[in-house]
Amino acid sequence: MPAKFDIGIVGLGYVGLTLATVLAEAGNTVIGVEKRSDLVDLTNEGTPHFTETGLPNALSGVVRHKKLVAAEAFDDTFTCDTYIITVGTPLSADGVARVDMIETAARDIAANMRDGALVILRSTVKVGTTRDIVSPILAASGKQFDIAMCPERTLEGKALQELRELPQIVGADDQAVADRAAAVFRKLTNSIVLVSSIETAEILKLVSNTFRDVQFAFANEVARLCDAFGVSAHEVISSGKLGYNRTNIPMPGLVGGPCLEKDPHILMESARSRGISLEITSAGRLVNERQPQETVSFISSEIERRGWTGPLKINLLGMAFKGQPETSDLRGSMSIRVLDALKKAHPDAQIGIYDPVTPEDVLAGEFPDENTYSRFGDAVSGASVVVLGNNHPSLGTISPRTIKEFMAPDGFVFDYWNHFSHLPSSELGDSYFAVGNSGSVPANG
């Protein structure tokens, strides 16, 4: 008889590994299927392959107690009551969400499952994927199954906490299947939201992230306006919020990551399939995606204005897609786009990178052409330009005036996250610029 697991997780990336760990902590027997052998080995050693608060202890515990094991592929030695698909859905070169990994996962499950299995799609997908792609592949096996869509919504850096606190969305075509899928997540939280259809659940996830993307795009639009008029976007936004909660605009900054750079495109692709163009969503993406090039244009103009003649040393600090909650995740990081723009604008410059969380050896492997640093002090020492690329709190602990003392003469700081815009001008000096506080008309403006 093959071994029987309560739950099989297909894909042990960020979403899959955190979910597998928490489900195992809740008492389930879990097997994670992951084609990358190095990740399988790490998981079976109880070692996460990314940075996530609380995960090292949690993962080592469930592995030690044999509640979670990992394998490279399905085979006839095991089967599962419930399968959860958590594989990635990156955008292809033409901006369309790939479904090949979803299709492969569905085929593997179809071959392994027994009659009556529950299959849950948790990956972020184009609307209709569950019904039109996953379900037919499962049905072709001739076996009976139930299917539901339960989208992932956790925040990197708080995943283990949010898996137990956030309402879990459950979309299915009938109540019995919805109840069955809800029972899986009810072991984690009592907050279950049943929606009326699979497509409702698919759209809900896309809309949630696209809303955030549009909000951030408006903040970046405000920053462009303030730059044009020589005022501080930080002051405009923060002052406008005081005692007036109807104007809760976020601060400007780089907008990317594995969700926000992708999900609006998937939503637009879904809409196009029904002949609809999402103008606001499209405009939001345009603003956020062109920001690296616009801001690097300013950096280049400031270098030229200062008449820099010696060797140019530009260091970019904060390479992960965000710094708070902290993560080492480089997927979709807009700092990488900033890096690319800097290299194109200044091909002869010496460019270095640093991240407070991502280890230096990982950075060196991902960016072999750049200098890498393991300490903040080394990353600013002797630099002509210091660019702060994410919002990790450690990047905002030393004032620009102090940073300037370690930089090359006439060097300057450009800050994508306004770490220091709350400080008085006496602490900022004349060599600090931030998004929405650079005092120049933006490119294409």
Summary of the structure (lengths in Angstrom):
residues: 445
radius of gyration: 23.8
end to end distance: 68.1
largest distance: 76.2
contacts: 1573
relative contact order: 0.09
helix: 44%
strand: 15%
